[in-house]
Amino acid sequence: MKFTLPPLPFATNALAARGMCQETLELHHGKHHLAYVTKLNELVEKNAALQDKSLEELIKLSDGNTDLAAVFNNAGQVWNHTKFWGSLSPTGGEIPSRLERKLGEDFGGVEKFKEAFKAAAVGQFGSGWTWLVLGKDGKLKITKTSNADSPVATGGNALLTLDVWEHAYYVDYRNRRPDFIDNFLNKLANYEAVAAQL
Ligand code: MN3
């Protein structure tokens, strides 16, 4: 299967007033995300056993296989970035009442949810991702993964993700990852999309 870079679900300048500038999106989507797509296609082309597999199938079959580490990393990063763009919105930060109730049940309130998400995102040592997932028990949970890992390989249901690789925030926030996280939770996070997945 030949993978392509999915278009952003908004214009590259659509988040500028909300703390993610056009340069960040042009680099992050147009260079970083594209590079993972290009590299994945090269790897798949060279290996007949990988052809005709979906992105999710490639992630699952390469998970834990050191010979396929590059496939895992690039397929994971393609999937994770697509999920990340869907986790951002030009009208982000507004929490629908249905989701607010669920955050109250599972975290003890919106502020408690934000504190827990921020602690996980700040506490991810090095590069990685922070996730809001819906557990098999029906409860919302926060998890974090390193590098290209995600809940996909383990069958988790990811509803929202934040990229905490340095390239995600360096142009806008330099080294201030905590400020990037606060801005995401309060002004960018697509809670409408989360509610729609419940
Ligand atoms: Mn990234």
Residues whose N, C-alpha, C, O or C-beta is under 5 A from the ligand:
A	BS01	MN3	D163 W165 A168
